[in-house]
Amino acid sequence: MPKTTTIKHADFVLIGGGIMSATLAVLLYEKFPGKKITVIEKLPKMAEESSEAWNNAGTGHAGNCELNYTPEKNGTIDPAKALKTAAQFYDTLAFWRDCAEKGYIQNINKCISSVPHISFVQGKKDVEFLEKRWNVLKETEHFKDMIFSKDIEKIKEWIPLMMEKRSKRSAVAATYMENGYDVNFGEVAEQIFRFLGKQPNVDLVNDSNVINLQKTENKRWLLSVKGQNVGKHWKIVSNYVFVGAGGGALKLLEKSDIREARGYGGFPISGLWLRCTNPEIIEQHHAKVYGKAKKGAPPMSVPHMDTRMINGRKELLFGPYAGFTTKFLKHGSHFDLPKSVEFDNIMSLLGAGYHNLPLVGYLVKQVRLKFEDRMDMLREFYPEAKDEDWKVVVAGQRVQIIKKDKNGKGKLEFGTEVIVSRDKSIAGLLGASPGASTSYSVMKSVMEKCFK
């Protein structure tokens, strides 16, 4: 007998089970009551890749402490990205609270913790930059409560662990925002999916990998899906597809053959943390402290010493240390990067490589770092750090966007970008930070573009 393939149907198919798909699924659930929503995740559980707590900084990115969000251009601070990110984060925070009120999120205290956000710099030049930044931001709505200080004793009140035995002659400065947040994005997504999974019109599918998608003659999308079990292949037909598969999104958008995805490439960057194993040290620090990135470092490698709440336990992390791998996902394949190279994006990839040689050199140095080197970097933040109190853990995988600029040359982008097809039947998300922190604003824009 000929082998038959199961064909399923849905009004909406969301690829990837992270915070973005969880957010979009809620918006679709509310806007289109009763319509069939199917979420397909490659891993055994939802939110185990980029949204999982150990795979990201957990910072509720609101521009409070991220110095790369306020670049200095010709002596002037540009606050545009910080202001935009803050507005998007607080919209997203309001959305999560609304989800909690509606019962979509059952225990919001497991998802969001209050923790101060601090920027910390050393050296006369960076102290001057931080004061300039503060003078600009304090005049705006979201940053009016920001405090600035160059006084070592005052900074010691905020971050005592980091100020131990630091010379009183040191040129240091910090800004302090009391109302900052640590967010367990994986927990947010997991709780939302737990609610959605109980609804009769929502189907959550794990252990299944979308290997192809193409337009049918009647203008619908046909997705080919491979299950983890040998021989378990099936197809699903849908009017609308969202590709929120993190680093795997680029490959699927290329397979869709939509014009809007042409010319894009991806540059994978992996990460490592130093995790504190000494409970006494962990209890002495209560803040998310961001410094300034080294010259040539990607934004995701801005050093930070973070208080985290993960699975109900207080943790302390430092990093991340950047690395390079050809994988697009933490649980991906070493062939991800080579397979992403196509005729229409090869020039973008080559151009981005040529124009970002300092970044390539930086990553090579990071890969070669030994444990002792990483501890030396930590001691720039926390001078009294002892080797026996820290261990290396693997962080998540990010794929930075490469696309053509107005001159047709490859340009590396550090941000989040939404791609929507001309007929509005498919959308995809590329890029990284601030991503999850602005998930509601990003998914709201997808809704507006696709379902006006």
C-alpha positions, -999 to +999 in steps of 0.1 A: +000+000+000+013+035-007+025+055+023+001+083+033+011+115+049-011+131+076-023+166+066-036+189+093-052+223+091-050+255+111-059+291+106-026+302+122+007+283+125+034+298+148+068+282+144+089+283+176+077+280+212+094+310+228+082+343+243+074+359+209+051+330+198+035+329+232+027+367+230+014+365+194-007+334+203-025+354+230-032+383+206-045+360+180-066+341+206-083+373+217-087+388+182-100+357+164-120+337+190-124+301+180-099+302+151-075+272+151-039+282+164-011+256+161+023+262+177+052+240+166+083+237+187+114+217+178+124+209+214+106+186+240+093+216+259+082+251+251+106+280+258+138+259+261+159+278+236+165+316+237+137+323+262+151+298+288+164+316+318+200+305+316+202+315+279+196+352+283+204+381+307+169+382+321+171+420+321+139+438+316+156+459+290+143+494+296+174+514+286+182+521+323+217+506+323+225+496+287+251+522+277+252+510+241+216+523+238+228+559+242+258+563+218+278+595+219+280+612+185+302+643+180+301+650+217+263+646+220+243+618+236+217+602+213+189+589+236+166+577+208+171+539+213+169+541+251+136+561+249+121+538+224+131+507+243+118+520+276+084+528+261+082+493+245+093+476+277+067+493+299+040+485+273+051+448+275+052+449+313+016+462+313+007+434+289+021+407+312+002+422+341-029+422+321-023+385+312-020+378+350-054+395+356-070+375+329-056+342+342-032+336+313-003+339+337-011+321+370+019+332+391+035+365+379+058+366+409+077+336+394+081+356+362+091+391+373+113+403+402+122+438+412+159+445+411+178+479+407+194+487+374+229+502+376+254+515+351+290+515+364+321+530+347+357+536+354+382+561+341+378+599+335+365+596+299+337+571+308+328+590+339+323+621+318+302+601+293+280+587+320+273+621+335+264+635+300+241+605+295+224+611+329+219+648+321+200+639+289+179+610+303+168+626+336+148+651+317+126+624+301+095+606+315+109+571+320+143+582+334+133+611+357+141+590+388+176+581+377+203+590+403+240+598+393+270+597+416+308+598+415+310+594+453+326+560+461+308+558+495+274+564+478+281+538+451+293+514+478+258+516+493+244+504+459+269+477+451+290+469+482+305+437+467+320+455+437+334+484+458+354+463+483+390+475+486+387+498+456+410+528+458+392+560+469+413+578+442+397+557+415+376+577+389+343+558+390+307+567+385+273+550+385+237+557+377+210+540+398+174+531+389+156+515+418+126+503+398+143+478+375+133+443+367+146+408+363+124+387+340+123+350+335+111+350+299+109+313+298+086+312+328+063+339+312+061+319+280+056+286+298+027+299+319+010+315+289+013+282+269+000+263+299-032+283+297-034+282+259-028+245+258-061+240+277-081+259+251-100+237+225-088+258+195-051+258+204-028+230+196+008+229+211+031+205+192+066+196+206+094+175+193+086+186+158+108+204+133+094+224+103+117+214+075+100+231+046+072+255+037+058+266+004+028+283-011+000+262-025-021+270-056-049+284-035-024+308-018-022+289+015+010+277+032+019+240+032+044+231+060+063+199+061+070+187+096+094+161+109+087+145+143+114+132+166+102+096+162+116+078+132+093+080+102+069+105+118+064+131+091+033+151+086+021+183+069-001+212+079-019+238+058-025+273+071-037+307+060-010+324+080+025+315+093+047+333+119+083+323+120+095+330+156+122+303+157+151+324+170+182+315+150+163+290+130+140+317+115+164+328+087+166+293+072+128+290+071+123+324+057+147+315+029+127+284+022+095+304+020+110+322-010+093+355-002+110+385-018+112+404+015+136+379+030+161+380+001+196+393+008+194+386+046+222+367+063+230+357+098+261+360+120+260+336+150+274+346+183+275+322+213+280+331+249+292+319+283+285+330+319+305+329+351+281+316+377+287+323+414+285+291+435+291+308+469+257+317+486+274+342+509+287+361+479+253+359+461+236+375+491+259+405+491+249+417+456+214+428+446+215+447+413+219+444+376+251+462+369+261+470+333+295+484+322+308+496+289+317+472+261+353+467+250+362+482+217+351+459+189+328+439+211+292+432+200+264+447+221+254+413+235+288+412+251+284+443+273+298+431+307+272+428+334+271+414+369+235+403+374+213+393+403+189+367+388+159+348+401+158+314+384+134+287+395+128+305+428+165+307+436+187+338+437+217+335+414+246+358+405+261+358+370+288+377+353+294+379+315+285+371+289+317+361+272+313+360+234+322+330+213+318+318+178+301+287+165+284+279+132+252+269+150+222+292+148+206+277+179+220+263+211+205+230+202+212+235+165+236+220+139+271+230+130+259+232+094+234+260+101+257+288+089+270+271+057+234+261+048+222+297+052+245+309+024+226+315-008+232+333-041+211+363-030+229+368+003+265+358-003+276+394-011+259+407+021+278+380+041+311+388+025+306+425+028+296+423+065+327+401+072+350+426+055+335+457+073+335+440+107+370+426+109+375+441+144+345+421+156+358+389+140+392+395+157+374+401+190+355+368+188+387+349+180+402+363+212+371+355+232+371+319+220+407+315+231+401+328+266+410+305+295+392+304+329+419+326+344+414+352+317+376+353+323+383+357+361+406+386+354+378+403+335+354+397+364+379+413+388+376+446+368+341+446+382+346+427+414+382+430+425+380+405+453+366+376+432+381+342+440+384+314+415+368+288+437+335+308+440+328+308+402+322+283+374+316+286+337+281+278+323+269+279+287+246+308+278+224+310+247+230+315+210+222+346+191+221+353+154+228+389+144+212+402+112+232+408+081+214+428+053+222+450+024+226+487+031+215+515+007+248+510-012+241+473-016+269+463+008+265+439+037+258+455+070+257+439+105+226+449+125+223+445+163+186+446+170+152+430+163+136+431+128+102+419+116+099+407+080+063+406+065+055+393+030+036+415+006+004+396+009+007+396+047+004+358+049+038+352+066+059+371+090+092+364+106+114+377+134+152+381+130+178+395+154+184+396+191+184+422+220+162+438+233+138+412+218+120+395+246+118+426+268+098+443+240+078+412+229+044+428+232+053+459+212+070+438+185+041+413+182+016+442+183+033+456+152+031+421+135-007+422+142-010+457+128+009+448+097-008+415+090-043+419+103-054+455+098 
